[in-house]
Amino acid sequence: MNYWHMNLHPTDEQGTDDNVKSIVLSRTIGMGIWDRKPGEIDPQVTDFKNRVNVGDIVAILNGQTPIALVEVIGDWYEFYGDKNSIDTKSIIWFELRRAVKILCIKEENGYISSLPQFPMRTKTLTISSTETTDTYKYIDDWFNHCNNKA
């Protein structure tokens, strides 16, 4: 099992916490597919496809604000849909997707609302594999809290 942290918004502009929470409530996480340079897929896309595994734990953030902790339960897949029939009001914008199980999600006055900001600004997807880092400890404490409340 690996720990990851991820932002779920399509550009550098953050959505609202409620937007991110709504995406998580669909029990799907994901990202767009983009080139780092022309013809070179961004390594985050490759990580989402090849390094994230079923059973991995992902901290879902809005910037540095914690929103949810999820467990990956499905392999990656691409979804494009019919551009003519897609509900343009859907907040699930990403083509690259994975199914997840929600372990904890932000509630008013709940545990997640009391968490401090995530210790670093994250890209779309980042692994946290070194047990001595602040990001790893943050996710591990959060994970242990979620497991103990069940």
PLY file of the C-alpha trace (Angstrom):
ply
format ascii 1.0
element vertex 150
property float x
property float y
property float z
element edge 149
property int vertex1
property int vertex2
end_header
0.00 0.00 0.00
1.20 3.49 -0.90
0.04 6.90 0.22
-0.69 9.56 -2.41
-2.03 13.10 -2.28
-4.09 14.57 -5.06
-5.91 17.71 -6.15
-9.11 17.35 -8.17
-9.45 20.50 -10.23
-8.74 20.94 -13.94
-6.45 23.98 -13.86
-4.38 25.98 -11.43
-7.64 27.55 -10.30
-9.09 25.78 -7.28
-12.71 24.75 -7.19
-14.66 25.05 -3.98
-14.34 22.48 -1.22
-17.94 21.47 -2.00
-17.04 20.85 -5.68
-14.18 18.58 -4.70
-16.36 16.81 -2.12
-19.04 16.23 -4.79
-16.48 14.60 -7.06
-15.38 12.28 -4.24
-19.01 11.41 -3.45
-19.25 10.01 -7.00
-16.70 7.46 -5.76
-14.42 8.35 -8.63
-11.10 10.16 -8.70
-9.16 11.11 -11.77
-7.28 13.56 -13.87
-7.00 14.89 -17.36
-4.41 13.64 -19.80
-1.85 16.21 -20.87
1.57 16.46 -22.43
4.43 17.84 -20.39
6.12 18.80 -23.65
4.75 18.06 -27.12
4.62 14.29 -27.44
5.73 13.62 -23.82
2.94 12.58 -21.45
3.25 14.16 -18.00
4.73 11.73 -15.42
1.71 12.28 -13.14
-0.50 10.71 -15.82
1.88 7.76 -16.08
1.91 7.43 -12.26
-1.90 7.41 -12.13
-1.97 4.60 -14.69
1.05 2.53 -13.64
2.09 3.29 -10.05
-1.20 3.85 -8.25
-2.48 0.41 -7.24
-5.70 -1.06 -5.96
-5.45 -0.75 -2.17
-3.46 2.50 -2.23
-4.68 5.37 -0.05
-5.18 8.82 -1.56
-5.58 12.07 0.40
-7.88 14.28 -1.65
-7.12 17.97 -1.24
-8.37 21.29 -2.48
-5.07 23.12 -2.63
-3.80 22.35 0.86
-7.25 21.87 2.40
-8.05 18.23 3.27
-11.35 17.02 1.80
-11.39 13.21 1.88
-9.32 10.10 2.33
-10.07 7.31 -0.15
-8.90 3.82 -0.99
-8.39 2.89 -4.64
-10.62 -0.10 -5.48
-10.39 -0.20 -9.27
-7.96 -0.14 -12.14
-7.65 3.00 -14.26
-9.84 3.55 -17.27
-10.48 6.33 -19.75
-13.91 7.86 -20.19
-14.68 10.41 -22.86
-18.41 9.96 -23.34
-20.43 11.47 -26.12
-19.46 15.16 -26.24
-22.93 15.94 -27.63
-24.79 14.33 -24.75
-22.56 15.05 -21.75
-24.23 17.13 -19.07
-22.18 20.30 -19.23
-23.00 20.96 -15.58
-21.20 17.79 -14.45
-18.25 18.52 -12.20
-16.56 15.23 -13.10
-14.48 16.61 -15.94
-11.57 14.19 -16.08
-11.01 11.47 -18.69
-8.64 9.26 -16.69
-10.48 7.64 -13.78
-10.35 5.14 -10.92
-13.07 3.87 -8.60
-12.55 4.55 -4.90
-13.99 3.69 -1.51
-14.47 6.70 0.78
-12.72 6.19 4.13
-13.37 9.69 5.57
-14.94 12.78 4.06
-15.11 16.36 5.31
-18.07 17.22 7.51
-18.75 20.46 9.32
-17.17 20.37 12.78
-15.76 16.89 12.11
-12.25 15.47 12.28
-11.21 16.55 8.78
-12.44 20.10 9.37
-10.12 20.26 12.38
-7.04 19.10 10.46
-4.39 21.72 9.74
-3.54 22.57 6.15
-1.68 19.84 4.27
2.07 20.38 4.85
2.88 21.15 1.22
1.30 22.39 -1.95
0.72 19.38 -4.15
0.65 18.89 -7.87
-2.25 16.96 -9.33
-0.85 13.66 -8.02
2.14 13.01 -5.77
3.30 9.87 -3.95
4.26 10.11 -0.30
6.55 7.16 0.23
9.09 8.28 2.82
7.82 7.53 6.32
9.80 10.36 7.92
8.26 13.17 5.85
5.54 15.47 7.15
3.26 14.51 4.25
3.56 10.78 4.98
2.96 11.29 8.71
-0.06 13.53 7.98
-1.69 10.94 5.70
-0.77 8.06 8.03
-2.33 9.78 11.06
-5.44 10.56 9.01
-5.62 6.94 7.77
-5.26 5.56 11.30
-7.99 7.90 12.54
-10.35 6.71 9.78
-9.63 3.05 10.48
-10.18 3.45 14.23
-13.54 5.18 13.84
-15.04 2.37 11.74
0 1
1 2
2 3
3 4
4 5
5 6
6 7
7 8
8 9
9 10
10 11
11 12
12 13
13 14
14 15
15 16
16 17
17 18
18 19
19 20
20 21
21 22
22 23
23 24
24 25
25 26
26 27
27 28
28 29
29 30
30 31
31 32
32 33
33 34
34 35
35 36
36 37
37 38
38 39
39 40
40 41
41 42
42 43
43 44
44 45
45 46
46 47
47 48
48 49
49 50
50 51
51 52
52 53
53 54
54 55
55 56
56 57
57 58
58 59
59 60
60 61
61 62
62 63
63 64
64 65
65 66
66 67
67 68
68 69
69 70
70 71
71 72
72 73
73 74
74 75
75 76
76 77
77 78
78 79
79 80
80 81
81 82
82 83
83 84
84 85
85 86
86 87
87 88
88 89
89 90
90 91
91 92
92 93
93 94
94 95
95 96
96 97
97 98
98 99
99 100
100 101
101 102
102 103
103 104
104 105
105 106
106 107
107 108
108 109
109 110
110 111
111 112
112 113
113 114
114 115
115 116
116 117
117 118
118 119
119 120
120 121
121 122
122 123
123 124
124 125
125 126
126 127
127 128
128 129
129 130
130 131
131 132
132 133
133 134
134 135
135 136
136 137
137 138
138 139
139 140
140 141
141 142
142 143
143 144
144 145
145 146
146 147
147 148
148 149
